[in-house]
């Protein structure tokens, strides 16, 4: 089990060719920023290997980010959208 309050990602992955974030008006930078601010993590109900991050970008924008946690604390961002 991950202690999300002490979690520090080592790197981020994202499929820029599919760019699901842009489809929802969110930048990759905003999605990454959410991991370094106050956030809440929930298990994804549909996909058990994914998580939901509810947080804010440094600019204060509320976002929901869907991600997978890969080995060595690599975060694979799937998609996200404004709340």
Residue pairs with C-beta under 8 A, 6 or more apart in sequence:
2 41
2 69
4 39
4 41
7 35
7 73
8 73
9 35
9 73
9 74
9 75
10 72
10 73
10 74
11 72
11 73
11 74
11 75
12 28
12 32
12 35
12 74
12 75
12 76
12 77
13 70
13 74
13 75
13 76
13 77
14 21
14 28
14 31
14 76
14 77
16 28
20 78
20 79
20 80
21 27
21 28
21 30
21 31
21 77
21 79
21 80
23 79
24 79
24 80
24 81
24 82
25 81
25 82
26 63
26 80
26 81
26 82
28 77
29 57
30 57
30 59
30 61
30 63
30 80
31 63
31 65
31 77
31 80
32 77
33 56
33 57
33 58
34 53
34 55
34 56
34 57
34 63
34 65
34 80
35 53
35 55
35 75
37 55
37 56
37 57
37 58
38 55
38 56
39 53
39 54
39 55
39 56
40 53
40 54
40 55
41 51
41 52
41 53
41 54
42 51
42 52
42 54
43 51
43 52
44 50
44 51
44 52
44 66
49 68
50 66
50 67
50 68
50 78
51 66
51 67
51 68
51 69
52 64
52 65
52 66
53 63
53 64
53 65
53 66
53 67
54 62
54 63
54 64
54 83
55 62
55 63
55 65
56 62
56 63
57 63
61 82
62 82
62 83
63 80
63 81
63 82
63 83
64 80
64 81
64 83
65 77
65 79
65 80
66 77
66 78
66 79
66 80
67 75
67 76
67 77
67 78
68 75
68 76
68 78
69 75
69 76
70 76
